[in-house]
């Protein structure tokens, strides 16, 4: 009986150690980049400008030559203008990754106002955008250092983005 108890105790210990090692493993750069994009979407839905700004480098610029300060103003103006913002990060593709730098493209679907409530009922469509970002890794964190975006039609979405979007409206 005591031998059986020792075997069970060892198995439980090994199982717990395996779980610990799995959950404590360092995340890959790819996982960190995907998390960054999800976090930006979540912060935007919460209208948390300060958290978004913490994900942008001080030397950030965008395709319209806005710096970090002017980008903050643009985001705040958008948040003030629209209620009930919903952002779905559909798909992120890493085009190039040579740490400490990466270039990615991300498809997002945005809606706001009553669309948040009625989206599934009336099959409200979203505004879809493709973001092209240059990221830099500083102190173990990926940050956005350059961004451009454009509206994309359903035909232009990445195939996996279109699949995710279709599931949202089922």
C-alpha positions in Angstrom: 0.0 0.0 0.0 2.8 2.4 0.9 4.5 1.6 -2.5 1.3 2.4 -4.3 1.1 5.8 -2.4 4.8 6.6 -3.4 4.1 5.9 -7.0 1.0 8.1 -7.0 2.9 10.8 -5.2 5.7 10.7 -7.8 3.3 10.8 -10.7 1.5 13.8 -9.2 4.9 15.5 -8.6 6.0 14.9 -12.2 2.6 16.1 -13.6 2.8 19.3 -11.5 6.4 19.9 -12.6 5.5 19.4 -16.2 2.7 21.9 -15.9 4.9 24.4 -14.2 7.6 24.1 -16.9 4.9 24.5 -19.7 3.4 27.6 -18.2 6.7 29.2 -17.2 8.3 28.7 -20.6 9.4 32.0 -22.2 7.1 33.1 -25.0 8.4 33.3 -28.5 8.8 36.5 -30.4 5.9 35.4 -32.6 3.6 34.8 -29.5 4.6 38.2 -28.1 3.8 40.0 -31.4 0.4 38.3 -31.6 -0.3 39.3 -27.9 0.7 42.9 -28.7 -1.9 43.1 -31.5 -4.6 41.5 -29.3 -3.8 43.9 -26.4 -4.0 47.0 -28.7 -7.4 45.8 -29.8 -8.6 45.3 -26.2 -7.3 48.7 -25.1 -9.0 50.4 -28.0 -12.3 48.8 -27.1 -11.8 50.1 -23.6 -10.8 53.5 -25.0 -7.6 53.2 -22.9 -5.4 55.7 -24.7 -2.6 55.6 -22.1 -2.2 51.8 -22.5 -2.1 52.1 -26.3 0.6 54.9 -26.0 2.7 52.6 -23.9 2.9 50.2 -26.9 4.2 52.9 -29.2 7.9 54.1 -29.2 8.7 57.7 -28.5 10.2 58.1 -32.0 7.0 56.6 -33.7 5.7 58.0 -37.0 2.9 56.9 -39.3 2.4 57.1 -43.0 0.9 60.6 -42.7 3.9 61.9 -40.7 2.1 62.0 -37.4 4.4 61.6 -34.3 3.4 59.9 -31.1 1.7 63.1 -29.7 -0.4 63.7 -32.8 -1.3 60.0 -32.9 -2.5 60.3 -29.3 -4.7 63.2 -30.3 -6.1 61.4 -33.3 -7.0 58.3 -31.2 -8.6 60.4 -28.5 -10.6 62.3 -31.0 -11.8 59.0 -32.5 -12.8 57.7 -29.0 -14.6 60.9 -28.2 -16.6 60.7 -31.5 -17.6 57.1 -31.5 -19.4 55.0 -28.8 -19.3 51.2 -28.3 -16.1 50.5 -30.3 -15.6 46.9 -31.2 -12.3 45.7 -32.7 -11.6 42.2 -33.9 -8.0 41.4 -34.7 -8.7 38.9 -37.5 -5.2 37.8 -38.5 -1.6 38.8 -38.2 1.1 37.8 -40.6 4.7 38.4 -39.9 6.4 39.4 -43.1 9.9 39.7 -41.7 11.4 39.2 -38.2 15.0 39.9 -37.5 15.1 40.9 -33.8 15.1 43.5 -32.7 13.0 44.4 -35.7 9.8 42.9 -37.3 7.5 43.9 -40.1 3.9 42.6 -39.8 0.5 43.0 -41.5 -2.7 42.7 -39.5 -6.3 42.6 -40.6 -8.8 44.1 -38.2 -12.6 44.6 -38.3 -14.0 47.6 -36.6 -17.5 48.7 -35.7 -19.0 51.2 -33.3 -22.2 52.6 -31.9 -25.4 50.5 -32.3 -23.4 48.1 -34.4 -22.0 46.6 -31.2 -25.4 45.6 -30.0 -27.1 44.8 -33.3 -24.1 43.3 -35.1 -25.4 39.7 -35.1 -29.1 40.5 -35.3 -29.0 42.6 -38.5 -25.7 41.1 -39.8 -24.1 44.5 -39.7 -20.9 44.6 -41.6 -17.7 46.0 -40.2 -15.1 48.4 -41.6 -12.1 46.3 -42.4 -8.5 47.6 -42.3 -5.1 46.2 -43.0 -2.4 47.6 -40.7 1.3 47.5 -41.8 3.5 47.9 -38.8 7.2 48.1 -38.1 7.9 46.8 -34.6 11.0 47.1 -32.5 11.9 45.0 -29.5 13.2 47.0 -26.5 13.7 45.6 -23.1 12.0 42.3 -24.0 8.9 44.0 -25.3 7.7 44.5 -28.9 6.6 48.1 -29.6 5.1 49.9 -32.6 7.6 52.3 -34.2 5.8 52.9 -37.6 2.3 52.3 -38.8 0.2 52.6 -41.9 -3.3 51.5 -42.6 -5.9 51.3 -45.3 -9.4 50.2 -45.8 -9.7 46.8 -47.4 -12.7 45.1 -49.0 -13.8 41.6 -48.0 -12.0 40.3 -51.2 -8.7 41.8 -50.0 -8.7 40.2 -46.5 -6.3 37.4 -45.7 -8.2 34.1 -46.2 -8.0 33.3 -42.5 -9.3 36.8 -41.7 -12.3 36.2 -43.9 -13.0 32.9 -42.2 -12.9 34.5 -38.7 -15.1 37.3 -39.9 -17.7 34.9 -41.2 -17.8 33.1 -37.9 -18.5 36.4 -36.1 -21.7 36.8 -38.0 -23.1 33.3 -37.7 
